[in-house]
Amino acid sequence: LSDVAKSLKITGAVQSRAETPVAFLTAGQLTELGAKIGEAVTKGQVLARLSSQEQEADVEAAAAGLQAAEVRLKQANATLDRQKSLFDQGLTTKSAFDGAQTALETASNSRDSAQAQLDLAQESAGYTELKAPADGVIIRRLYEIDEVVQDGSPVYVIAENGPRKAALNVQETAIARWDRSRPVQVSLVSNPAISTTGTVTEVAPSLDATGTVQVKVTLDDGSKMPLGSAVTAVLSWPAETRIDLPASALWQTGEVAQVWVVDAQNIVALKPVEIESYGTDDVVISSGLEPGDRVVVSGTQFLSPQQKVDVQDLGA
């Protein structure tokens, strides 16, 4: 028996804890893409532009509508002033005076509506520029120049600066026995001297397309690890008691690993075992044997089931 502390080294990549899709608020044709994948960007930086011809035409039309509404409002004001003067002199009817007041209110409302239309058109014209919502790094670009994008459809994805995590793909069998409360050691592949510890914060509930389970490790200090950089992570298990045998004890039948066990009458029989790991000259058995079982470790090629053997205790 021996105590085996197991660890597993796997590779992954550094990600931002916040990945933000960036989209236009209006539809249109892309005329400019100013940021490349991997490029660092700052908050407010213009990333892309849409063709603004339609929006500029809307602004011109709205401005013309506002100008016309202001002319009508000015005329309505003049008409009301004239009707008031005539009414005060008794030269017009109350109905005509009331009609002038109603016309002024209508012209005033029309002017306010035209101003709102212009404000909206100018705001929409501003939507033809796509700006970075935060400092970070471009990690995906989803459109090309001259393509038509719909409002709300992401053009870029930005990994925001700040806390970072390592995304790892771990075999399902390793997940089952892994002590997730233990800190994970994470190092840069390009410079192992840059390392930090991390805590497991997310384990995918199912296998991904690669047949592995994605695990996210929040890094305690990832400031020196660039986004997208390759890392190695060491996952460890607590020490467990395992049976350690010489490699010569194994008897392979097809894909089944077996060993010869000796009963109390010194009769041998094959017994299937599960192999946890292989060493240079030994194997670690995870199941199939119990402490105290006697196993043949030499001369197995001469044995057959139910054969009686002479036993020599290797500890003697």
Phi, psi and chi 1 to 4 in degrees:
 res  aa     phi    psi   chi1   chi2   chi3   chi4
   1 LEU       -  148.0  -63.2  178.4      -      -
   2 SER  -150.1  153.5   60.9      -      -      -
   3 ASP   -89.1  121.4  -71.4  -24.9      -      -
   4 VAL  -112.8  114.8  178.7      -      -      -
   5 ALA   -96.6  115.4      -      -      -      -
   6 LYS  -100.9  143.3 -174.8  162.3 -176.7 -180.0
   7 SER  -138.6  158.7   62.8      -      -      -
   8 LEU  -136.4  127.9  175.8   66.5      -      -
   9 LYS  -102.8  124.2 -179.3 -179.4  -73.1 -172.0
  10 ILE  -132.9  163.4   55.1  178.4      -      -
  11 THR  -105.0  158.0   57.8      -      -      -
  12 GLY  -160.6 -162.9      -      -      -      -
  13 ALA  -139.7  150.3      -      -      -      -
  14 VAL   -81.7  132.3  176.0      -      -      -
  15 GLN  -127.4  161.9  -64.0  180.0  -11.9      -
  16 SER   -82.8  147.5  169.1      -      -      -
  17 ARG   -70.5  -19.1  -76.3  178.2   60.2 -176.9
  18 ALA  -125.4  114.0      -      -      -      -
  19 GLU  -114.1  118.5  -65.2 -176.9   -3.1      -
  20 THR  -112.9  120.8  -54.8      -      -      -
  21 PRO   -75.2  140.7   23.6  -29.0      -      -
  22 VAL  -119.0  123.5 -170.7      -      -      -
  23 ALA  -133.8  154.2      -      -      -      -
  24 PHE   -73.7  153.6  -74.0  101.1      -      -
  25 LEU   -94.7    3.4  -64.1  178.0      -      -
  26 THR  -142.7  157.1 -172.7      -      -      -
  27 ALA   -84.9  157.4      -      -      -      -
  28 GLY   166.9 -178.9      -      -      -      -
  29 GLN   -96.8  130.9 -176.0  178.3   24.7      -
  30 LEU   -70.3  126.7  -85.8  170.5      -      -
  31 THR  -113.1  -15.4   58.0      -      -      -
  32 GLU  -152.3  133.1 -178.7 -179.7  -24.8      -
  33 LEU  -124.5  107.9  -73.1  169.9      -      -
  34 GLY   -98.7    2.0      -      -      -      -
  35 ALA  -127.8  142.2      -      -      -      -
  36 LYS  -106.7  158.3  -60.0  177.3 -178.1  179.1
  37 ILE   -61.8  131.6  -65.0  175.8      -      -
  38 GLY    92.0   -6.8      -      -      -      -
  39 GLU   -81.4  138.5  180.0  179.0  -18.2      -
  40 ALA   -80.6  134.5      -      -      -      -
  41 VAL  -127.8  159.9  -64.0      -      -      -
  42 THR  -115.5  156.1   57.1      -      -      -
  43 LYS   -58.1  130.9 -177.3  177.8 -179.1  178.9
  44 GLY    90.5   -9.7      -      -      -      -
  45 GLN   -67.4  134.8  178.4  178.6  -25.2      -
  46 VAL   -73.6  123.1  175.5      -      -      -
  47 LEU   -99.7  -33.1  -54.7  177.6      -      -
  48 ALA  -158.9  161.2      -      -      -      -
  49 ARG  -135.9  148.0  -71.8 -174.3  173.0   88.8
  50 LEU  -101.7  159.5  -64.3  176.3      -      -
  51 SER   -59.8  129.2  171.4      -      -      -
  52 SER  -105.4   11.0   59.2      -      -      -
  53 GLN   -59.9  -45.8  -68.4 -179.9   -6.5      -
  54 GLU   -65.1  -42.9 -178.1  178.0  -16.7      -
  55 GLN   -67.0  -37.3  -74.2   76.6   12.2      -
  56 GLU   -66.2  -37.7  -71.3  172.4   -5.3      -
  57 ALA   -65.0  -38.3      -      -      -      -
  58 ASP   -64.7  -39.6  -69.9  -17.6      -      -
  59 VAL   -64.3  -43.7  169.7      -      -      -
  60 GLU   -62.2  -43.0  -69.2  177.1    2.9      -
  61 ALA   -65.4  -41.3      -      -      -      -
  62 ALA   -67.2  -37.9      -      -      -      -
  63 ALA   -65.2  -39.7      -      -      -      -
  64 ALA   -65.5  -39.7      -      -      -      -
  65 GLY   -63.0  -39.7      -      -      -      -
  66 LEU   -66.1  -41.8  176.0   60.1      -      -
  67 GLN   -60.8  -43.9 -175.1  176.7    8.8      -
  68 ALA   -64.8  -39.0      -      -      -      -
  69 ALA   -65.6  -36.5      -      -      -      -
  70 GLU   -68.4  -36.2  -72.2  176.1  -23.6      -
  71 VAL   -63.5  -44.2  169.8      -      -      -
  72 ARG   -65.3  -36.4  -70.7 -167.6  -66.8  -90.2
  73 LEU   -65.5  -41.3  178.8   60.4      -      -
  74 LYS   -63.0  -41.4 -175.5  176.6 -179.0 -179.6
  75 GLN   -65.5  -40.6  -68.2  172.3  -16.9      -
  76 ALA   -65.2  -36.4      -      -      -      -
  77 ASN   -63.9  -43.7  -94.5  -47.9      -      -
  78 ALA   -64.5  -40.9      -      -      -      -
  79 THR   -63.3  -42.4  -61.0      -      -      -
  80 LEU   -64.7  -41.4  179.6   60.7      -      -
  81 ASP   -60.9  -42.2  -71.1  -16.5      -      -
  82 ARG   -66.1  -44.2 -175.1  170.1   61.2 -106.1
  83 GLN   -65.0  -34.8  -74.0  -65.0  -34.7      -
  84 LYS   -67.1  -42.2 -175.8  177.9 -175.6  -57.3
  85 SER   -63.1  -43.7  176.6      -      -      -
  86 LEU   -66.4  -40.0  -68.0  172.8      -      -
  87 PHE   -64.9  -40.0 -177.0   72.9      -      -
  88 ASP   -63.3  -28.5  -70.1  -16.6      -      -
  89 GLN   -90.8   -1.9  -61.1  174.9   53.8      -
  90 GLY    75.0   23.6      -      -      -      -
  91 LEU  -102.5    3.4  -60.7  176.1      -      -
  92 THR  -144.0  167.6 -170.7      -      -      -
  93 THR   -89.9  160.6   63.9      -      -      -
  94 LYS   -62.3  -34.4  180.0   70.6  164.1   56.8
  95 SER   -64.1  -42.0  175.4      -      -      -
  96 ALA   -66.1  -40.9      -      -      -      -
  97 PHE   -63.7  -45.3  177.0   67.6      -      -
  98 ASP   -62.1  -38.0  -70.8  -15.6      -      -
  99 GLY   -63.4  -36.8      -      -      -      -
 100 ALA   -66.8  -39.4      -      -      -      -
 101 GLN   -63.7  -43.2  -76.5 -173.9  -44.4      -
 102 THR   -63.0  -40.7  -59.7      -      -      -
 103 ALA   -63.2  -37.5      -      -      -      -
 104 LEU   -66.0  -43.6  177.0   61.8      -      -
 105 GLU   -61.4  -41.8  -68.6  175.3   -0.6      -
 106 THR   -64.0  -43.4  -59.9      -      -      -
 107 ALA   -65.6  -37.2      -      -      -      -
 108 SER   -66.1  -43.5  179.0      -      -      -
 109 ASN   -63.5  -39.0  -69.7  -23.6      -      -
 110 SER   -65.4  -37.4  -64.7      -      -      -
 111 ARG   -66.0  -42.8 -169.1  -91.5  177.7 -161.0
 112 ASP   -62.6  -40.4  -68.8  -17.1      -      -
 113 SER   -64.8  -40.8  177.6      -      -      -
 114 ALA   -66.1  -37.3      -      -      -      -
 115 GLN   -64.4  -41.5 -179.2   64.3   61.4      -
 116 ALA   -63.4  -39.1      -      -      -      -
 117 GLN   -63.6  -40.0  -70.7  -68.0  -29.3      -
 118 LEU   -67.0  -43.0  177.6   59.7      -      -
 119 ASP   -59.4  -42.3  -68.5  -16.7      -      -
 120 LEU   -65.9  -41.2 -179.3   61.0      -      -
 121 ALA   -65.2  -40.4      -      -      -      -
 122 GLN   -67.6  -37.6  -70.2  173.7  -28.0      -
 123 GLU   -64.6  -42.7 -176.1  179.0    2.2      -
 124 SER   -64.2  -33.9  -65.0      -      -      -
 125 ALA   -63.9  -33.2      -      -      -      -
 126 GLY   -69.6  -21.1      -      -      -      -
 127 TYR   -72.8   -7.6  -67.2  158.8      -      -
 128 THR   -78.9   -6.3   59.0      -      -      -
 129 GLU  -106.6  130.8  -73.7 -171.7  -19.4      -
 130 LEU  -103.8  120.4 -175.7   63.8      -      -
 131 LYS  -115.0  149.5  -62.9 -179.1  179.8 -179.7
 132 ALA   -67.9  129.9      -      -      -      -
 133 PRO   -80.3  -12.9   29.7  -34.5      -      -
 134 ALA  -162.1  163.5      -      -      -      -
 135 ASP   -67.7  142.0  -64.2  -12.7      -      -
 136 GLY   173.1 -159.0      -      -      -      -
 137 VAL  -129.3  135.8  174.8      -      -      -
 138 ILE   -70.9  122.8  -59.7  -66.6      -      -
 139 ILE  -113.1  -16.9   57.4  174.1      -      -
 140 ARG  -148.8  144.5  -75.5 -162.7  -67.4  -79.0
 141 ARG  -126.0  126.4 -172.3  178.9   72.6 -171.1
 142 LEU  -108.1   -4.0  -54.4  173.5      -      -
 143 TYR  -136.7  164.0  -78.6   90.7      -      -
 144 GLU  -120.9  161.9  -61.9  -63.4  -25.0      -
 145 ILE   -58.3  141.5  -69.7  178.9      -      -
 146 ASP    82.4   -7.2  -67.6  -27.1      -      -
 147 GLU   -77.1  152.2  -71.6 -172.1  -46.5      -
 148 VAL   -94.7  126.8  174.9      -      -      -
 149 VAL  -110.2  149.2  -61.0      -      -      -
 150 GLN   -95.0  153.5  -60.2  -58.8  -44.7      -
 151 ASP   -62.4  134.2   55.9  -49.9      -      -
 152 GLY    87.5   -5.7      -      -      -      -
 153 SER   -87.9  120.1 -179.0      -      -      -
 154 PRO   -60.7  136.1  -23.6   34.7      -      -
 155 VAL  -100.4  -39.3  176.4      -      -      -
 156 TYR  -129.4  161.0  -72.2  106.1      -      -
 157 VAL  -124.8  127.6  177.2      -      -      -
 158 ILE  -109.6  129.4  -65.4  177.6      -      -
 159 ALA   -88.0  110.5      -      -      -      -
 160 GLU   -72.2  146.4  -64.8 -174.7   16.3      -
 161 ASN   -64.3  151.6  -70.6  -13.1      -      -
 162 GLY   133.1 -154.7      -      -      -      -
 163 PRO   -54.3  144.6  -24.5   34.2      -      -
 164 ARG  -125.9  163.6  -63.8 -179.1  178.2  179.0
 165 LYS  -139.4  161.2   60.5 -172.8  177.3 -177.2
 166 ALA  -109.0  130.2      -      -      -      -
 167 ALA   -99.8  121.1      -      -      -      -
 168 LEU  -121.7  146.8  -46.6  171.2      -      -
 169 ASN  -108.6  114.0  -71.7  -35.3      -      -
 170 VAL  -116.0  139.2 -176.0      -      -      -
 171 GLN   -61.2  141.6  -66.7  -65.9  -29.6      -
 172 GLU   -60.3  -36.2 -173.5  177.9   21.9      -
 173 THR   -65.4  -30.8   53.0      -      -      -
 174 ALA   -74.8  -34.3      -      -      -      -
 175 ILE   -61.3  -37.6  -72.3  -70.4      -      -
 176 ALA   -58.7  -39.0      -      -      -      -
 177 ARG  -107.3    2.9  -66.1 -171.6  -60.9  102.6
 178 TRP   -74.9  130.4  177.5   25.3      -      -
 179 ASP   -83.3  100.4 -177.6   -0.9      -      -
 180 ARG   -72.6  -14.0  -59.3  177.6 -165.5  175.8
 181 SER   -77.5  -15.3   65.1      -      -      -
 182 ARG   -76.4  142.6  -70.3 -173.5  165.4 -139.1
 183 PRO   -65.7  148.8   21.9  -31.7      -      -
 184 VAL  -105.7  129.3  179.0      -      -      -
 185 GLN   -88.1  124.2 -171.3   70.8   32.0      -
 186 VAL  -123.5  131.4 -179.9      -      -      -
 187 SER  -134.8  151.0  -54.9      -      -      -
 188 LEU   -69.9  136.6  -78.1  178.4      -      -
 189 VAL   -65.8  -40.2  171.1      -      -      -
 190 SER   -73.0  -23.3   59.9      -      -      -
 191 ASN  -152.1   84.7 -174.9    1.0      -      -
 192 PRO   -58.2  -17.4  -23.5   34.2      -      -
 193 ALA   -66.4  -23.7      -      -      -      -
 194 ILE   -89.3  107.8  -61.9  177.8      -      -
 195 SER  -145.6  164.7   65.2      -      -      -
 196 THR  -157.3  170.9 -175.1      -      -      -
 197 THR  -101.9  165.3   54.1      -      -      -
 198 GLY  -152.0  168.7      -      -      -      -
 199 THR  -122.3  135.4  -55.5      -      -      -
 200 VAL   -69.1  123.0  176.5      -      -      -
 201 THR  -118.8  -10.7   52.1      -      -      -
 202 GLU  -155.1  131.4 -177.8 -178.4  -20.7      -
 203 VAL  -128.6  121.8  177.6      -      -      -
 204 ALA   -60.6  141.7      -      -      -      -
 205 PRO   -76.9  -10.7   27.7  -34.6      -      -
 206 SER  -146.3  168.7   58.3      -      -      -
 207 LEU   -71.9  148.0  -58.3  179.3      -      -
 208 ASP   -94.7 -168.8   62.4   13.2      -      -
 209 ALA   -63.7  -22.4      -      -      -      -
 210 THR   -86.7   -2.4   65.2      -      -      -
 211 GLY    80.0   17.3      -      -      -      -
 212 THR  -121.4  170.9   56.9      -      -      -
 213 VAL  -103.2  127.7  176.3      -      -      -
 214 GLN   -82.5  130.4 -171.6  168.8   79.8      -
 215 VAL  -121.7  132.8  174.0      -      -      -
 216 LYS  -107.5  128.1  -58.7  -68.8 -179.6   66.9
 217 VAL  -115.2  116.9  175.9      -      -      -
 218 THR   -77.0  123.2  -63.0      -      -      -
 219 LEU   -82.0  137.9  -57.2  178.2      -      -
 220 ASP   -67.4  -37.2  -65.4  -26.4      -      -
 221 ASP  -149.6   94.3  179.5   11.8      -      -
 222 GLY  -104.5   16.4      -      -      -      -
 223 SER   -62.9  -27.2   59.1      -      -      -
 224 LYS   -96.3    7.5  -64.1 -178.8 -179.9  179.6
 225 MET  -110.2  107.1  -64.0 -176.0  171.6      -
 226 PRO   -61.2  147.8  -20.7   32.4      -      -
 227 LEU   -60.4  134.8  -68.0  171.0      -      -
 228 GLY    87.1   -8.6      -      -      -      -
 229 SER   -71.6  148.9   58.2      -      -      -
 230 ALA   -78.4  139.2      -      -      -      -
 231 VAL  -133.6  159.0  -67.1      -      -      -
 232 THR  -112.3  142.7   57.4      -      -      -
 233 ALA  -128.0  140.1      -      -      -      -
 234 VAL  -107.6  114.6  178.4      -      -      -
 235 LEU   -99.1  133.2  -46.4 -178.4      -      -
 236 SER  -125.8  153.9   60.7      -      -      -
 237 TRP  -117.6  151.3  -69.3  -99.4      -      -
 238 PRO   -67.0  155.5   23.0  -32.6      -      -
 239 ALA   -61.2  137.0      -      -      -      -
 240 GLU  -131.9  149.7  -62.6  176.6  -13.0      -
 241 THR   -76.6  126.7  -59.2      -      -      -
 242 ARG  -132.5  159.3  -69.5  -72.3 -173.8  -93.4
 243 ILE   -94.0  124.6  -64.7  175.2      -      -
 244 ASP  -110.4  123.9 -166.9   -8.0      -      -
 245 LEU  -125.4  152.9  -66.1  175.9      -      -
 246 PRO   -61.2  146.1  -20.3   32.1      -      -
 247 ALA   -59.7  -25.9      -      -      -      -
 248 SER   -66.5  -14.5   59.6      -      -      -
 249 ALA   -77.4  -18.0      -      -      -      -
 250 LEU   -73.3  141.1  -83.5 -172.8      -      -
 251 TRP  -128.3  110.4 -178.0  -88.2      -      -
 252 GLN   -95.1  125.7 -159.6   78.3   20.6      -
 253 THR  -120.9  101.2  -55.8      -      -      -
 254 GLY    64.7 -125.4      -      -      -      -
 255 GLU   -96.1    2.7  -63.6 -177.1   -2.6      -
 256 VAL   -95.6  124.1  178.8      -      -      -
 257 ALA   -88.1  133.1      -      -      -      -
 258 GLN  -138.3  162.9  -57.3  174.3   91.1      -
 259 VAL  -134.6  157.6  -64.9      -      -      -
 260 TRP   -89.0  121.1  -69.0   97.1      -      -
 261 VAL  -108.4  151.4  -65.9      -      -      -
 262 VAL  -113.9  126.9 -176.1      -      -      -
 263 ASP   -86.7 -171.6   64.9   14.3      -      -
 264 ALA   -66.2  -24.7      -      -      -      -
 265 GLN   -93.2   13.5  -73.2   74.1   43.1      -
 266 ASN    62.4   32.2  -69.4  -14.4      -      -
 267 ILE   -99.1  135.3  -58.4  -63.6      -      -
 268 VAL   -96.2  152.3  -63.3      -      -      -
 269 ALA  -154.0  149.4      -      -      -      -
 270 LEU   -80.5  140.7  -77.9  171.3      -      -
 271 LYS  -135.1  123.9 -168.5  172.4 -174.5  179.0
 272 PRO   -66.5  144.5  -17.6   31.1      -      -
 273 VAL  -136.4  158.9  -67.0      -      -      -
 274 GLU  -102.7  131.1  -67.1  -72.0  -24.3      -
 275 ILE   -96.8  125.7  -53.1  -61.1      -      -
 276 GLU   -86.0  -43.0  179.7  173.7  -64.7      -
 277 SER  -158.6  157.7   62.9      -      -      -
 278 TYR  -112.9  132.4  -68.9   86.4      -      -
 279 GLY  -102.9 -172.2      -      -      -      -
 280 THR   -64.6  -43.9  -55.2      -      -      -
 281 ASP  -127.3    7.1  -61.4  -50.5      -      -
 282 ASP  -142.9  171.0   64.7  -18.1      -      -
 283 VAL  -133.5  147.9  -68.2      -      -      -
 284 VAL  -104.4  122.9  177.4      -      -      -
 285 ILE   -93.4  126.4  -52.7  -62.1      -      -
 286 SER   -93.7  -27.4   59.7      -      -      -
 287 SER  -160.7  160.8   65.5      -      -      -
 288 GLY   112.5  -22.5      -      -      -      -
 289 LEU  -124.8  155.6  -67.7  175.7      -      -
 290 GLU  -119.6  150.6  -61.6  -66.2  -24.6      -
 291 PRO   -54.2  133.7  -25.9   34.9      -      -
 292 GLY   100.3  -18.0      -      -      -      -
 293 ASP   -61.6  140.0  -75.5  -12.4      -      -
 294 ARG   -98.1  127.5  -64.4 -170.4  -62.4  170.1
 295 VAL  -122.4  136.6  177.4      -      -      -
 296 VAL   -77.2  125.6  179.1      -      -      -
 297 VAL  -115.0   -3.8  -62.4      -      -      -
 298 SER  -144.5  141.3  177.9      -      -      -
 299 GLY    76.9   22.0      -      -      -      -
 300 THR   -63.6  -24.7   55.1      -      -      -
 301 GLN   -68.6  -14.2   68.7  -87.1   25.5      -
 302 PHE   -98.5    2.6  -56.6  112.5      -      -
 303 LEU   -94.1  157.6  -61.0  178.8      -      -
 304 SER  -144.1  154.4   58.2      -      -      -
 305 PRO   -55.8  142.1  -25.5   35.4      -      -
 306 GLN    69.7   11.9  -59.7  -56.6  -49.5      -
 307 GLN   -77.7  140.6 -179.8  178.9  -14.2      -
 308 LYS   -92.8  137.6 -172.2  170.2 -175.5  176.9
 309 VAL  -127.9  159.3  -64.3      -      -      -
 310 ASP   -89.6  129.9  -66.8  -33.8      -      -
 311 VAL  -103.1  130.7  176.2      -      -      -
 312 GLN  -118.0  119.3 -179.8 -178.0    0.6      -
 313 ASP   -73.4  119.6 -172.0  -11.9      -      -
 314 LEU   -67.2  -16.9  -68.1 -179.1      -      -
 315 GLY   -84.7   -5.1      -      -      -      -
 316 ALA   -77.5      -      -      -      -      -
